[in-house]
Amino acid sequence: MQSSALETETLPGPLPRGPMNTLLPDSDDTIPPIPRYLSKYYWCFYEHPRAVWVFERRWLVNLILWGKYLTMRDAALSEMGPSLPGRTLQVACVYGDLTTRMAARVPPGSQLDVVDVLPAQLNNLQAKLPESAPVQLLRMNSAMLRIPDALYDRVLLFFLLHEMPREVREATLREALRVAKPGGKLVIVDFAKPVSWHPLKYIWHPVLRVLEPFAPDLWSHPVETWLPESHRDRIVSRTGYFGNFYQKVVIEV
Ligand SMILES: C[S@@+](CC[C@H](N)C(=O)[O-])C[C@H]1O[C@@H](n2cnc3c(N)ncnc32)[C@H](O)[C@@H]1O
């Protein structure tokens, strides 16, 4: 792997490739604080010292997604493409093998960057990736990316938006679009409003309300609600899965 934000509390030092050096200021005062919503509602899932040990199991991630982990992972992978030339950004780490599979699709000379605000999650991802993976880990807040405009050919948000309060969700989408190249694409995979007959609707909605208080927003509003006006009519495809329990939305940047 090229570099990591993790060994110390500082951002990565000098990076091997010239252009990437422009990404990160060489200073400690840019370390992002952990957002309050994340510690308040998701501490046990991502920050707890045993969180990775508990959740980094494919069967468990699959169980949490009602048996649809592979479906949604593969939907993301096929939308991103069989080869990922140029620069690709994944906003936020995920449990499971999505990122290692994306990394395997990065051809020589190209790069995958993964942003996350939690060192524990970046460390976990680093441990999952082969040494030589063309992946750079960046400790940043998705709502304030310290990344120049128009750098990435494609950007992925995999089950991230439902965990965020509205203003963070809007800022994250704005930032994802800003750092993507015009003509590139933004791929969003997340919860959606299930069809009216969906049997899980009555069980899951109350559970989500308690455990993931922002997630019901994805049931009541389409994704464009949180997109900047400039991109609300740029949705090129919208696919529902599992009775529209989940969705994949592709936006042309
Ligand atoms: C992608 S989401 C949900 C992933 C899903 N539960 C899974 O593992 O498949 C979880 C990640 O988002 C990260 N995250 C949440 N808010 C963030 C923010 N504002 N900036 C950067 N990373 C964030 C968390 O640290 C965590 O690693």
The ligand as an SDF file (V2000), in Angstrom:
LIG
                    3D

 27 29  0  0  0  0  0  0  0  0999 V2000
  -19.7620    3.3080    5.2680 C   0  0  0  0  0  0  0  0  0  0  0  0
  -20.5410    3.4750    6.7660 S   0  0  0  0  0  0  0  0  0  0  0  0
  -21.5330    2.0090    6.8970 C   0  0  0  0  0  0  0  0  0  0  0  0
  -20.9080    0.7680    6.4270 C   0  0  0  0  0  0  0  0  0  0  0  0
  -21.6880   -0.4810    6.6310 C   0  0  0  0  0  0  0  0  0  0  0  0
  -22.2470   -0.5990    7.9400 N   0  0  0  0  0  0  0  0  0  0  0  0
  -20.7500   -1.6030    6.3290 C   0  0  0  0  0  0  0  0  0  0  0  0
  -19.7450   -1.7640    7.0350 O   0  0  0  0  0  0  0  0  0  0  0  0
  -20.9620   -2.2600    5.3240 O   0  0  0  0  0  0  0  0  0  0  0  0
  -19.4050    3.2320    8.0540 C   0  0  0  0  0  0  0  0  0  0  0  0
  -18.1440    4.0620    8.0030 C   0  0  0  0  0  0  0  0  0  0  0  0
  -18.4260    5.4170    7.7510 O   0  0  0  0  0  0  0  0  0  0  0  0
  -17.4810    6.2030    8.4670 C   0  0  0  0  0  0  0  0  0  0  0  0
  -17.9970    7.5630    8.5710 N   0  0  0  0  0  0  0  0  0  0  0  0
  -19.1730    7.9680    9.0910 C   0  0  0  0  0  0  0  0  0  0  0  0
  -19.2950    9.2990    9.0230 N   0  0  0  0  0  0  0  0  0  0  0  0
  -18.1690    9.7620    8.4100 C   0  0  0  0  0  0  0  0  0  0  0  0
  -17.7010   11.0540    8.0490 C   0  0  0  0  0  0  0  0  0  0  0  0
  -18.4190   12.1560    8.2920 N   0  0  0  0  0  0  0  0  0  0  0  0
  -16.5140   11.1390    7.4330 N   0  0  0  0  0  0  0  0  0  0  0  0
  -15.7800   10.0410    7.1730 C   0  0  0  0  0  0  0  0  0  0  0  0
  -16.1560    8.7950    7.5080 N   0  0  0  0  0  0  0  0  0  0  0  0
  -17.3480    8.6480    8.1180 C   0  0  0  0  0  0  0  0  0  0  0  0
  -17.3470    5.4800    9.7890 C   0  0  0  0  0  0  0  0  0  0  0  0
  -16.1640    5.8260   10.4540 O   0  0  0  0  0  0  0  0  0  0  0  0
  -17.3760    4.0280    9.3370 C   0  0  0  0  0  0  0  0  0  0  0  0
  -16.1040    3.5140    9.1010 O   0  0  0  0  0  0  0  0  0  0  0  0
  1  2  1  0
  2  3  1  0
  2 10  1  0
  3  4  1  0
  4  5  1  0
  5  6  1  0
  5  7  1  0
  7  8  2  0
  7  9  1  0
 10 11  1  0
 11 12  1  0
 11 26  1  0
 12 13  1  0
 13 14  1  0
 13 24  1  0
 14 15  1  0
 14 23  1  0
 15 16  2  0
 16 17  1  0
 17 18  1  0
 17 23  2  0
 18 19  1  0
 18 20  2  0
 20 21  1  0
 21 22  2  0
 22 23  1  0
 24 25  1  0
 24 26  1  0
 26 27  1  0
M  CHG  2   2   1   9  -1
M  END
$$$$
